[in-house]
Amino acid sequence: METNKIRNKWLIDAGLFAGFMILFWLDLTGVALHQWLGGAIGALVVYHLVTHWKWVTIITERFFKRTSQQARLFYLVDAGLGAGFMMILFTGLVISTWFSLSLSNFAAWKNVHILSSLLTLLLLVVKIGAHERMIVQAVRKTIFAPEASLPQAQSAKPAQALATGRRDFLKLMGVVGAASLLAVGSALDEIKGASGSEGSTAQLSSVQDPTSSTTLNSNSNTTACSVRCPRGCSYPGNCHRYTDANGNRRCDYGECV
């Protein structure tokens, strides 16, 4: 029974981390799935908080009294994670297609959404590193044949156990670190794409009428081309004002004008 409880908690936490990582690839999921997956991750965060509520209330009462520095550190990291996920959820709802709010500063809201996600990811990596031993033990007890590994772990010498612990830590943080770096790269691309779209729109306002002599050479077939969204806008939502007047399933802002 206890093993099943540990396994269920570990699977939920692993699903929370994996889902959070996937949310960084908007081009992979598309806006609709991104929003629904974000809502599901928010529900898992609430569930995680509820299952650990007893610990939260105890540390809250003892934070400025008699408790360990480790408990205070874990508490502050968890508080930061909670605030980060709330900010992600709030800004995500503001810019979502569910409400379709008319925002004059949509890019700013989107950047806050992305930056909140990056800061929350940083705290999540810190939390995983701090709980590395518990994570490794949970994986061993629930996945990798605990009956076979238990005698070996009990008979291992302290030096061997220390070396094994270091290897486990490096393996775990290597996987988490690699996934996090890829997620950060994708998020930075989103910020650059939004900035590029604004710059292209600003340039468009200064482009003259393509039928004028400055943009169209009557002696050739060359026509000036300006793209307002260089990322292509292949899915509704990648451009905030997504339109497809010609029905080619690409946003008109990503095509020549």
N, C-alpha and C positions, 0 to 999 in steps of 0.2 A: 504493500500500500504506500509506504513512504517513498519507495523507488518510483512508483508511478506518479506521485505528487511532484517529485523532483524533475522527472522527465517532462511532465506537462508544463511546468514553469520554464524549464530550459527551452522547450520547443516554442513557447509563446515569445520568450525573449529573443530567440534566434529569428523567429518570423518577423518580429518588430524591427530588428536590425536589418534583415534582408529587404524588407519592404521599404524601409527608410532609404536604403541605398538605391533601390530601383527608382524612387521618386526623383532622383537627381538627373535621370535621363528622360527628359520630356519628349525628345524626338523618338525615343523607343516606345513609350507608352501612349503618346498622344494626350491631348488635354483632358478628354472625357475620362479615360482610365486613370490618369494622374490624379484627378479630383476625387474619384471614388476610392482609389487606393489610399489617398491622403486621409479621407474620412475613416477608412478602416484602421489605418495606423493610429489615428487619434483615439479611436475606440479601444485599441490595444493598450495605449498609454494610460487611459483611464482605468482599464482593468488591472494593469500592473500596479497603479497607485492604490487601488482598492485592496488588492491582495497583500500589500505591504503597509497598509494604513496603520496597523498596530505599532509597527516600528517607527513610523513617522510621528505618531502622537507621543510615544515615549521619548524620543530624542528631542522633540519640540519642547517638552516639559523640562528636560534635563540639559538643554543646550548651554545655558549659562550657569548650570549648577555642576553636579558631579557626573561627568561622563568622559569617555576617552576622546583623545584628539582624532583618532581614526574615525570614530562615529561622527564627530563634527564635520570632518572633511567629506565623508560620504554624504552627509546631510546637505552640505552646501552644493556639492556636485549634483545631487538629485534635485535640489531646489532650482538650480540653474537649468537643468534639463527640462523640468516642468514648465518654467517660464519660457524657455526656448520653444517648446512644442506648442504652447499656447499662442505665442507670437506667430509661429508658422501657420497655425490653423486660422488665426484671425486675419492675417494678411492674405492668406490663400482664399478665404471666403470673399474678401473685399474684391479681389481681382478675378474671381471665378466667373465662369459663364452661367453658373446657377442663378446669380443675381443680376448679371450684366449691368453693373453700375456704371454710370457715366462719370469717368474720372479724367480730369484734365492733366493729372500727374500720374498716369498709369505706370510709366516706367519707374518712377520713384517707389511706388508701392511694390512693384515687382522686385526691385533691387533690395528693398527691406526684407521681402519674403526670402530671397536667395541668401542674403547675408545672415539672416536669422537661422536658416538651415545650416550654413557653414559653421556658425558658432556652436549650434547644438550638436553638430557632428563632432566638433573638437571635444566638447564635454563628454560625448558618448564614448569616444576613444579613450579618454581619461578614465571613465567609469569601468570600461572593459578591462583596462590594464590593472586597475585597483582590485577588481574582482576576478582576476585571472585564475587564481587557485580554485575558487569555487566553480568557475566555468569548466575548467579542465576536469575536476572531480565529477561534475554532473555529466559531462560527456562520457567519461569512462564508466560510470555507473549505469548509464542508460543506453549506451550504444556499443561500446567496445568490450563485450563479454566480461562483465565484472567478476564472474566466478573464476575465470582463468587469470586475471590480472591481480586479484587481491593477494594471493599467497606471495607472488613475486614482489609486490609492493611492501608487504610486511617483512620479508627477508632481506630487502635491500639495505645496504649500509648507508649511513648518513651522507657520506660523500657522493655515493651513487644517486641517492634520492635528490640531493641538491643539484647535481648535474642534469638529472631528468627534469626537475622543476624549471631549470633555466631553458632547456630545450623546448619544453612545452610553452613557456612564456614567449620565446622567440617565434615559435610556429604560429601561435595564436595572434600575436601582434603583427607578424608579417602578413598574414591573411587580412586582418582588419586594416592595417596600414595601407596595403596595396589597394583594397577596395575603396578606402577613404580618399586616396590620392586621385583615383579615377573619377570619383564623385566630385571632388573639388575641381578637377579640370573641366568636367561637364558644366558645373555651375558657373565657372568663370567664362566659359564660352557663351552661356546664356546672357551674362551681363554684357559681354562685348557685343553680342548680337543685338541686344536692345539699344546700346549706345550707337552702333552702326546704323540701325534703322532710323534713329532720331537724326543722325547726321545726314543721311540720304534724303530724309524728308525736308530738312532745312535747305539742302542744295536744290531740291526740286523747286522751291519757291522762287529761286533766282534763275531758273531755266526759262528761256524765252519760248514763245509759241513755236512748236516744231514745224509749222507751215511757213515760218518766216525765213528770210534769206540767210540768217545767221545759223540756223539749225538744219536747213534742208538745201542741198545743192541740186538745182534743177538739172544740172548736167550729169548727175550720177544717181545711183540708187541708195546712197548712204544717208541714213537718217539718224539724228542724235537719239541716244537711248539713256533713260534715267530709271534706275530701279530704286523704289522706295523702301524695300525690305530685302536686303541682300541674302538673307537666310533661306529664301524660297517660299516660306509660308505654305507648306504643303498640307497643313491640317488646320481646321478651324480652331482658333485660339492662339496659334503661334504668332499671328498678328492680332492685336487687340481689336482692330476694326476689320475683321476678315470679310472679304467680299469676293464673289466669283461670278461676275456678270456674264462672262463668256462660257461658263459651264465646263471648264477644262479641269476642274478639281484642284486648282492651284489659286492661291490668293492673288487678286489683281495687283496688290502692292509688290509682289515679287516678280512682276513682268514689266517689260519695256513700256514706257509711255513717251 
